[in-house]
């Protein structure tokens, strides 16, 4: 079984690098450019893992993580939060 990972970041080069590395490791990778898009995709794709940046427009990674935790359909979804800080 191939695990599905959703990567959420507003920096295109970060999305590209993470996606390439994860795909090369055998994962099915989907991307979103902001937290709102990430929330929508997490609900529709039901990924095995969400990797998100902290600072993004519209919805931060922390807000995304909280929204996922409060939705019964995504509450058990693991989230890794990245930051350059």
Buried (B, 14 or more C-beta within 10 A) or exposed (E): EEEBBBBBBBBEEBBEEBBEEBEEEEBBBBBBBBBBBBBEBBBEBEBBBBBBBBBBEBBBBBBBBEBBEEEEEBEEBEBEBBEEE
